Structure formats: structure tokens, C-alpha cells
Amino acid sequence: MADIRKSLLQLIFSGAYLLRWNDKLRPVELLQIDKQAHKMLLACVLWHENSLGMSEEKRVRLANDIIEGGLFDYFYRLIITDIKPPIFYKIKENPDQHRQLTEHVLERLQPALAPLGDFWQRMCRWHRSPDEGSLPRRILTAAHLYASQWEFNLIKPLNSPFDEEMDDIGQSFVDRLDSFSDLNGLEQMRQQGTALIRLANRCGQLRVQIRWTQAPRIPATSVLGHMFIVASFAYFFSLSVNACPARANNNFFCGLFHDLPEVLTRDIISPVKRSVADLPKIIKEYEEKELERRIFSPLRQQGFTALVERISYYLGLGVQSEFQECVRRN
């Protein structure tokens, strides 16, 4: 059973402090926790599209491997976030240097993560004996590259006039993503005008929405980062009560998607929602209408009906709320 401690919760939250692209001119602050949230949302979509022909048991196992692999990678990157990607990739090419770096990272993380028992052991195996060709790792790497490229496209116009690195960085994303073109759904995410790229862009936009704008908080977190924090907490609390893998996966993905409608309505704090008796109902109705018009309907039209049903389930549509416990039988 997982032993949840304050140090774990603080470690998860610490990504809200860590800047990305901090050697480049940025239109907004780009944070590690936002990038991880975007990555895992995309990984969920890729999991769904690449597991449609699998048995339920294999789908659950793949989802579980992707979720835990994403968490393993997130914790690793919290320690190495200041190492520029080209330098990190050079280190990975040298087995001895990579092993030394990995042992240093695991030593730093052990106090917060070792109490999780089996999770900690699985994380050590993930980093010490990586299988780069496995489907979970390929999905996570593709989602990682896509989310990083999304950020790069934000900063490129500001840096291109004087930063000679920009062209090489941009081409490296294209080349590396091309090697994952066999993954179902990835090419549709890369093609302008498709429903999947619109979904990916909507998810990315949530990094510019700050939560609780009327209440100063340190650090100020985006809606996107908040979604990842909730998902992570939900997963670890699931482990602490010995939830089955399917329930733990669903709790993670529910937390990950639960504020997706706010890309259409913005974050409205509870005191404002409660100030007018019918306001929560009005907001909910508007959210569902706009979700259907701007996200779900285009996905259905392009053949992603099953994905719409899955996201609807995570959002609690049809059972009043994503906080309502429910199960789908058969």
C-alpha cells in the first residue's frame, strides 16, 4: 500500500515553480507542470487510439504503464530541468554518464517517493532498464515531443530574428516526430484543420489561464497545471486505498480532463459561481453546449466517436458531475 506523505504532495506541486525555455524570450511563463499536463492529455488520446483493438485487460495495462511512466518521467525531470535537451541527449548517448545521472536523480527523489513502496521500485526499474521501443514509452515520447514543439511554436516568433538555434530546434522536433508517424492519431494531431489538432490546441491553451485570478497565490498556477496536480493526487490516493488498475487509471484521467471545459468559459471562482442561485447551472449548460459544438462534434465528424465517449465519461457528462462516482458495466 502506498504511504502518502506531505513531501510527495509538495514534490508534485514543485513543477509549478520550474521554468522551461528559460534561456529564450517567452510571451508567457512556460512551466514544467503545464508541459507535463499537456503531454499527458495527448498521451491519453494516443493511448485511446492505439488500443482500440486490444482486449480490455491489455488496454488497462497499457494505460497504467503510460500513466506511471509519465509520472516517473515527470519526477525525473523535476531534478534535471535546468539541463538543456541537447546536453541531456548527449549524456543519454553515453551509458556510464547516463547511469551516473540517473542514480543521482533517484537518490534525490528517494526520500519523497520510497514510501510509495512498489511504485518506487517500478520507477527505479523504468529509469535503470529503459525499453525505448515499448509502446508506452513511444506514446509518452511522442506526446512529450508534441507538447514541447507546441511551446516552441509560441516562442519562435520572438526569438527567430536573432537566435541562431531556433531553426535547428524546430527541425529536430519535425525529424523526431516523424519517427513516430506509425502511432494512430499522431499524424492527425499534426495536420492543420483536423479535429485532433484542435483538441490538442485547446488543451495547450489552458496553460495561459491562471486559476483564481481574484485571489493572489504563490505560485500562481494555470488551469492546465492544476489538472495535472489533481490527476496525480487522484492516482496516488487510488494506490493508497488499493484501487484496482482500471479505477486508478480512470481517476487519473478524470482529474486530468476535469477542467477541460474551462478553455471555453475561463476559470470562475466558487464565490462568484455561488453569488447567483442559478449561475452554476447556467455555466454547466453553456460548457456542455460549447463542448459539443467546438470539440465533440468535429471529433465525431472525423470518426473519433469512441474518443468523445471516453472524454465524456471522464467529464461526468450524463451523471451530473465529474465528482460523481460511477462505473460502466459491460
C-alpha positions in Angstrom: 0.0 0.0 0.0 1.3 3.5 -0.9 2.2 5.7 2.0 1.1 9.2 1.1 3.2 11.9 2.8 3.4 15.7 2.6 6.8 15.5 0.9 5.2 13.7 -2.1 2.4 16.3 -2.5 5.0 19.1 -2.3 7.1 17.3 -4.9 4.2 17.0 -7.3 3.4 20.7 -6.9 7.0 21.8 -7.3 6.7 21.7 -11.1 4.7 24.9 -10.8 7.9 26.7 -9.9 10.2 25.3 -12.6 10.6 27.4 -15.7 11.0 26.0 -19.2 12.8 27.6 -22.1 14.4 30.0 -19.5 17.2 30.9 -21.9 14.7 32.1 -24.5 12.4 35.1 -24.8 8.9 34.0 -23.8 5.5 35.6 -24.3 4.2 33.8 -21.1 6.0 31.9 -18.4 6.3 28.2 -19.6 6.3 25.9 -16.6 7.2 22.3 -16.2 3.9 21.3 -14.7 2.0 22.8 -17.6 4.1 20.9 -20.1 3.6 17.6 -18.2 -0.2 18.2 -18.2 -0.3 18.9 -21.9 1.9 15.8 -22.5 -0.3 13.5 -20.5 -3.5 14.8 -22.1 -2.0 14.0 -25.5 -0.7 10.6 -24.3 -4.3 9.8 -23.2 -5.6 10.5 -26.7 -2.8 8.4 -28.2 -3.4 5.6 -25.7 -7.1 5.5 -26.7 -6.4 5.5 -30.4 -3.7 2.9 -30.3 -5.5 0.4 -28.0 -8.9 0.2 -29.7 -8.2 -3.3 -31.0 -6.9 -4.6 -27.7 -8.6 -6.7 -25.1 -9.9 -4.7 -22.1 -7.1 -6.2 -19.9 -4.4 -5.1 -22.3 -5.9 -1.6 -22.6 -5.9 -1.2 -18.8 -2.3 -2.4 -18.6 -1.2 0.0 -21.4 -3.0 2.9 -19.8 -1.4 2.1 -16.4 2.1 1.9 -17.9 1.6 5.2 -19.7 0.3 7.0 -16.5 3.1 5.6 -14.3 5.7 6.2 -17.0 4.5 9.8 -17.3 4.8 10.2 -13.5 8.2 8.6 -13.5 9.5 10.9 -16.2 7.9 14.0 -14.5 9.7 13.3 -11.2 13.0 12.7 -13.1 12.6 16.0 -15.0 12.0 17.9 -11.8 15.6 17.2 -10.9 17.2 17.8 -14.3 15.0 20.6 -15.6 18.0 23.0 -15.9 19.9 20.7 -18.3 19.2 21.8 -21.9 17.8 19.0 -24.0 20.8 18.8 -26.4 23.1 18.3 -23.4 20.8 15.7 -21.9 20.6 13.7 -25.1 24.4 13.7 -25.3 24.5 12.3 -21.8 22.0 9.6 -22.7 24.3 8.5 -25.6 27.0 7.7 -23.0 25.7 4.7 -20.9 28.1 5.4 -18.0 27.3 9.1 -17.8 23.5 8.4 -18.1 23.7 5.8 -15.3 25.5 8.2 -13.0 22.9 11.0 -13.7 20.1 8.5 -13.1 21.5 7.3 -9.8 21.9 11.0 -8.7 18.3 11.7 -9.7 16.9 8.6 -7.8 19.0 9.5 -4.7 17.4 13.0 -4.7 13.9 11.6 -5.1 14.1 8.6 -2.7 13.0 10.5 0.5 9.7 11.5 -1.1 9.0 8.5 -3.3 10.4 5.5 -1.4 7.4 5.4 1.0 5.2 4.5 -2.0 6.7 1.0 -2.0 6.0 -0.9 -5.2 5.6 2.4 -7.2 9.1 3.4 -6.2 10.5 0.1 -7.2 8.8 0.3 -10.6 10.1 3.8 -11.1 13.7 2.6 -10.4 13.3 -0.2 -13.0 11.8 2.3 -15.5 14.9 4.5 -15.4 17.6 1.9 -14.8 16.4 -0.5 -17.5 14.6 1.5 -20.1 12.9 -0.2 -23.1 12.8 2.7 -25.5 11.0 0.6 -28.2 8.0 -0.3 -26.0 4.6 1.1 -26.9 4.1 3.0 -23.6 7.5 4.8 -24.0 6.9 5.5 -27.6 3.5 7.1 -26.8 5.0 9.1 -24.0 8.0 10.3 -26.1 5.7 11.3 -29.0 3.4 13.2 -26.6 6.5 14.8 -24.9 7.9 16.0 -28.3 4.5 17.3 -29.4 3.9 19.3 -26.2 7.5 20.7 -26.4 7.0 21.6 -30.0 3.8 23.4 -29.1 5.7 25.6 -26.7 8.5 26.1 -29.2 5.9 27.5 -31.7 4.9 30.0 -29.1 8.4 31.4 -28.6 9.8 31.0 -32.1 8.5 34.3 -33.5 10.1 36.2 -30.6 13.5 34.6 -30.9 14.0 33.8 -34.6 15.3 37.2 -35.6 18.4 36.9 -33.5 18.7 33.3 -32.1 20.6 31.1 -34.4 19.5 27.9 -32.5 15.8 28.3 -33.5 16.0 26.7 -36.9 17.8 23.6 -35.7 15.5 23.2 -32.7 12.4 23.5 -34.9 13.8 20.9 -37.4 14.7 18.5 -34.6 11.1 18.4 -33.5 9.9 17.6 -37.0 12.5 14.9 -37.5 11.9 13.2 -34.2 8.1 13.3 -34.5 8.4 11.8 -38.0 9.8 8.7 -36.4 6.5 8.1 -34.5 4.2 8.5 -37.6 3.1 4.9 -37.2 1.2 5.8 -34.0 -2.5 6.1 -34.6 -3.7 9.6 -34.2 -0.4 11.4 -34.2 -0.5 12.4 -37.8 -4.0 13.8 -37.4 -2.7 15.9 -34.5 0.0 17.4 -36.8 -2.3 18.3 -39.7 -3.9 21.7 -39.7 -7.7 21.8 -39.6 -8.2 18.3 -38.1 -10.4 17.7 -35.0 -7.4 16.2 -33.1 -5.1 19.2 -33.6 -8.0 21.4 -32.5 -8.3 19.3 -29.3 -4.5 19.4 -28.8 -4.5 23.2 -29.2 -7.5 23.6 -26.8 -5.6 21.6 -24.2 -2.5 23.7 -24.7 -4.4 27.0 -24.3 -5.2 26.1 -20.7 -1.6 27.0 -19.8 -2.4 30.7 -20.3 -5.4 30.7 -17.9 -4.4 31.5 -14.4 -6.6 29.9 -11.6 -8.3 32.1 -9.0 -7.4 35.4 -10.6 -9.2 37.3 -7.8 -7.0 35.6 -5.0 -3.2 36.1 -5.2 -1.4 32.8 -4.8 2.2 31.8 -4.8 3.0 30.4 -7.2 0.1 31.3 -9.5 -0.9 28.1 -11.2 -2.6 27.7 -14.6 -5.7 25.6 -15.2 -3.6 23.2 -17.2 -1.1 22.7 -14.3 -3.9 22.3 -11.8 -5.4 19.5 -13.9 -2.1 17.6 -13.7 -1.8 18.1 -10.0 -5.4 16.8 -9.4 -4.7 13.8 -11.7 -1.5 13.0 -9.8 -3.1 13.3 -6.4 -6.1 11.2 -7.5 -3.7 8.4 -8.8 -1.7 8.2 -5.6 -4.8 8.3 -3.4 -6.1 5.5 -5.5 -3.0 3.5 -4.8 -3.3 4.2 -1.1 -6.8 2.5 -1.0 -5.6 -0.4 -3.2 -7.9 0.6 -6.0 -7.8 -1.8 -9.0 -5.8 -0.6 -12.0 -8.9 0.3 -14.1 -10.2 2.5 -11.2 -6.8 4.1 -10.6 -6.4 4.9 -14.4 -9.9 6.4 -14.6 -9.3 8.5 -11.5 -6.1 9.9 -13.1 -7.7 10.6 -16.5 -10.7 12.1 -14.8 -8.5 14.5 -12.9 -6.5 15.2 -16.0 -9.6 16.2 -18.1 -11.9 17.6 -15.4 -11.4 21.3 -16.2 -11.2 21.0 -20.0 -14.4 22.9 -20.4 -12.8 26.0 -18.8 -10.9 26.6 -22.1 -14.4 27.7 -23.3 -15.6 29.5 -20.2 -12.5 30.5 -18.2 -11.9 29.7 -14.6 -14.7 31.1 -12.4 -14.1 31.0 -8.7 -16.6 29.4 -6.4 -17.7 32.6 -4.6 -18.7 34.1 -8.0 -20.5 30.9 -9.0 -22.5 30.9 -5.8 -23.3 34.6 -5.9 -26.3 33.9 -8.2 -28.5 31.0 -7.4 -28.8 29.6 -10.9 -25.3 30.6 -12.1 -23.7 27.1 -11.7 -26.4 25.5 -13.7 -26.2 28.2 -16.4 -22.4 27.7 -16.6 -22.7 24.0 -16.8 -25.3 24.1 -19.6 -23.1 26.6 -21.5 -20.0 24.4 -21.0 -21.7 21.3 -22.3 -23.2 23.1 -25.3 -19.8 24.6 -26.3 -18.0 21.3 -25.7 -20.4 19.7 -28.2 -20.1 22.5 -30.7 -16.4 23.2 -30.7 -14.8 19.9 -29.6 -17.0 16.9 -29.6 -19.0 17.4 -32.9 -15.8 17.9 -35.0 -14.3 14.8 -33.5 -17.4 12.7 -34.3 -17.5 14.0 -37.8 -13.9 12.8 -38.4 -14.6 9.3 -36.9 -13.5 9.8 -33.3 -16.8 8.9 -31.7 -15.3 6.4 -29.2 -12.8 9.1 -28.1 -15.7 11.5 -27.5 -17.5 8.9 -25.4 -14.3 8.3 -23.3 -13.7 12.0 -22.6 -17.4 12.5 -21.8 -17.1 9.7 -19.3 -14.1 11.4 -17.6 -16.0 14.7 -17.5 -19.0 13.1 -15.8 -21.4 14.1 -18.6 -24.7 12.2 -18.1 -24.1 11.8 -14.3 -24.3 15.5 -13.4 -20.6 15.9 -12.4 -17.1 14.5 -12.8 -17.1 14.3 -9.0 -20.0 11.8 -9.0 -18.7 8.2 -8.5 -19.8 6.0 -11.4 -18.8 2.8 -13.1 -19.5 1.4 -16.6 -20.6 -2.2 -16.6 -20.0 -4.4 -19.7 
